[in-house]
Amino acid sequence: MFSLIKLRRVFTAFHEDSIISGYRHPRSSATDCVLSLFQLTNETFNVWTHFLPTWYFLWKLMTVLLMEDALYDAYTWPLLVFLFSCCVYPLASSCAHTFSTMSTCAHHICYFFDHGALSLYSLGTAISYSAYVFPDAWVNSTFHAYYIPVAVLNTILSTSLSCYSRQSPRLSKVLRILAFAYPYLFDNIPLFYRLFLCVGEGCTDNEANSIHVHHTLFAFLTGFLFATHLPERLAPGHFDYIGHSHQLVHVCAIIGTHFQMKAIEADMVLRQSQLLVTAPPITFNNTVGSSLVCVCISLGIICLYSLPLLYGSSETHSASAKGKKCKH
């Protein structure tokens, strides 16, 4: 499937720590970017490890959508929102890794959308957890009442902070880790309590717990690999094409999301009769509506960060064109 040609030239415009070779030209055309997916570069598997799972999650989403009365059954709406976010974040990631070498401007804008999609996934997680995963002891509590509004705010802050991180090279890594780690930790407060702290009645001890543990392990492994740049940090240049940390991050994230989806579906089925009686009502506002609000605000944030780049890029091209005219 992939060309055996390796791109060994070193371009420094989009250089990653401990990745020495395999970079594409920093002024690639859109066609070049697409064709590069069938060559062996240091981005090839970054794209495919998220592009292919997108279709898996899309199949899962369509399976639920095609169920009888799924759109009219409010109890399924949190699952639909979650599955939609599971489709969006790997698709945005694969597109970002594909087209990010078209220019410096395109590089940043592609990853703005990537960051916004991850923030939306965080909200999808919170909405599904609120509906199906909260331990019995916390259902209808004050924390439960404010859980989704705070998650919406976290999503907006996460998109803003992650986009800002691309303008602050020295703190870029720290800010990005904070932008995604904090919403994840907040979203999982009810799950961590349920799995590791709760004792006695109201702890919701069922078959889904072991699946939640698998998801949690892969989530922490994903964060560890992202933060440490292992294994390429130990042997720079040896993992440029296959096996570097970002590829492993993608694989672990997808496997973790798969387990998360299975755990959510298990809780949804096992607890349905109880939650329909005891849990707060599931409405358009606290599911699809909240997601739409965050999508609109995140797109606005991305536009705010993208416009100066586009304006600066157009000025640069204009000055370059004038320079060429002067030479003539």
KALIN-V998652 format. One record per residue. RES is the residue in three letters. SS is DSSP state (@ for helix, = for strand, . for the rest). D_LAST is the distance of its C-alpha to the last C-alpha in whole Angstrom. Layout:
res: (RES,RES)
ss: (SS,SS)
d_last: (D_LAST,D_LAST)
This chain:
res: (MET,PHE,SER,LEU,ILE,LYS,LEU,ARG,ARG,VAL,PHE,THR,ALA,PHE,HIS,GLU,ASP,SER,ILE,ILE,SER,GLY,TYR,ARG,HIS,PRO,ARG,SER,SER,ALA,THR,ASP,CYS,VAL,LEU,SER,LEU,PHE,GLN,LEU,THR,ASN,GLU,THR,PHE,ASN,VAL,TRP,THR,HIS,PHE,LEU,PRO,THR,TRP,TYR,PHE,LEU,TRP,LYS,LEU,MET,THR,VAL,LEU,LEU,MET,GLU,ASP,ALA,LEU,TYR,ASP,ALA,TYR,THR,TRP,PRO,LEU,LEU,VAL,PHE,LEU,PHE,SER,CYS,CYS,VAL,TYR,PRO,LEU,ALA,SER,SER,CYS,ALA,HIS,THR,PHE,SER,THR,MET,SER,THR,CYS,ALA,HIS,HIS,ILE,CYS,TYR,PHE,PHE,ASP,HIS,GLY,ALA,LEU,SER,LEU,TYR,SER,LEU,GLY,THR,ALA,ILE,SER,TYR,SER,ALA,TYR,VAL,PHE,PRO,ASP,ALA,TRP,VAL,ASN,SER,THR,PHE,HIS,ALA,TYR,TYR,ILE,PRO,VAL,ALA,VAL,LEU,ASN,THR,ILE,LEU,SER,THR,SER,LEU,SER,CYS,TYR,SER,ARG,GLN,SER,PRO,ARG,LEU,SER,LYS,VAL,LEU,ARG,ILE,LEU,ALA,PHE,ALA,TYR,PRO,TYR,LEU,PHE,ASP,ASN,ILE,PRO,LEU,PHE,TYR,ARG,LEU,PHE,LEU,CYS,VAL,GLY,GLU,GLY,CYS,THR,ASP,ASN,GLU,ALA,ASN,SER,ILE,HIS,VAL,HIS,HIS,THR,LEU,PHE,ALA,PHE,LEU,THR,GLY,PHE,LEU,PHE,ALA,THR,HIS,LEU,PRO,GLU,ARG,LEU,ALA,PRO,GLY,HIS,PHE,ASP,TYR,ILE,GLY,HIS,SER,HIS,GLN,LEU,VAL,HIS,VAL,CYS,ALA,ILE,ILE,GLY,THR,HIS,PHE,GLN,MET,LYS,ALA,ILE,GLU,ALA,ASP,MET,VAL,LEU,ARG,GLN,SER,GLN,LEU,LEU,VAL,THR,ALA,PRO,PRO,ILE,THR,PHE,ASN,ASN,THR,VAL,GLY,SER,SER,LEU,VAL,CYS,VAL,CYS,ILE,SER,LEU,GLY,ILE,ILE,CYS,LEU,TYR,SER,LEU,PRO,LEU,LEU,TYR,GLY,SER,SER,GLU,THR,HIS,SER,ALA,SER,ALA,LYS,GLY,LYS,LYS,CYS,LYS,HIS)
ss: (.,.,.,.,.,=,.,.,.,.,.,.,.,.,.,.,.,.,.,.,.,.,.,.,.,.,.,.,.,@,@,@,@,@,@,@,@,@,.,=,.,.,.,@,@,@,@,@,@,@,@,@,@,@,@,@,@,@,@,@,@,@,@,@,@,.,.,.,.,.,.,.,.,@,@,@,@,@,@,@,@,@,@,@,@,@,@,@,@,@,@,@,@,@,@,@,@,@,@,.,.,.,.,@,@,@,@,@,@,@,@,@,@,@,@,@,@,@,@,@,@,@,@,@,@,@,@,@,@,@,@,@,@,.,.,@,@,@,.,.,.,@,@,@,@,@,@,@,@,@,@,@,@,@,@,@,@,@,@,@,@,@,@,@,@,.,.,.,@,@,@,@,@,@,@,@,@,@,@,@,@,@,@,@,@,@,@,.,@,@,@,@,@,@,@,@,@,.,.,.,.,.,.,.,.,.,.,@,@,@,@,@,@,@,@,@,@,@,@,@,@,@,@,@,@,@,@,@,.,.,.,.,.,.,.,.,.,.,.,.,.,.,.,.,@,@,@,@,@,@,@,@,@,@,@,@,@,@,@,@,@,@,@,@,@,@,@,@,@,@,.,@,@,@,@,@,@,@,.,.,.,.,.,.,@,@,@,@,@,@,@,@,@,@,@,@,@,@,@,@,@,@,@,@,@,@,@,@,@,@,@,@,@,@,@,@,@,@,@,@,@,@,@,@,@,@,@,.)
d_last: (47,44,42,43,40,39,36,36,33,33,31,31,30,33,36,39,42,44,41,40,38,38,35,32,28,27,25,27,27,30,31,30,33,35,35,36,39,40,39,41,39,40,40,41,45,44,43,46,48,48,46,50,52,50,52,55,55,54,57,59,58,59,62,63,61,63,67,69,69,66,64,67,69,67,69,66,63,62,62,60,58,58,57,54,53,53,51,48,48,48,45,43,43,42,39,38,38,37,33,33,31,28,26,28,28,30,32,34,34,36,38,39,40,42,44,45,46,48,50,51,53,54,56,57,59,60,61,63,65,66,67,69,69,70,74,77,77,74,74,74,74,72,69,69,69,65,64,62,60,60,58,56,55,54,52,50,50,49,46,45,46,44,41,41,41,38,37,39,39,42,44,42,45,48,47,46,50,51,50,51,54,56,56,57,60,61,61,63,66,68,68,68,71,73,72,73,75,77,80,83,83,80,78,77,78,77,75,72,72,71,68,67,68,66,63,63,63,60,58,59,58,54,54,55,53,50,51,52,49,52,52,48,49,52,50,46,44,48,47,43,44,47,50,48,49,47,48,51,51,50,53,55,54,54,58,59,58,60,63,62,62,65,67,66,67,70,71,70,73,75,75,75,78,79,75,76,79,78,74,72,71,68,66,62,62,62,61,58,57,57,54,52,52,51,48,47,47,45,42,42,42,39,37,37,36,33,32,31,29,27,26,25,23,21,20,19,17,16,14,13,11,10,9,7,5,5,4,0)
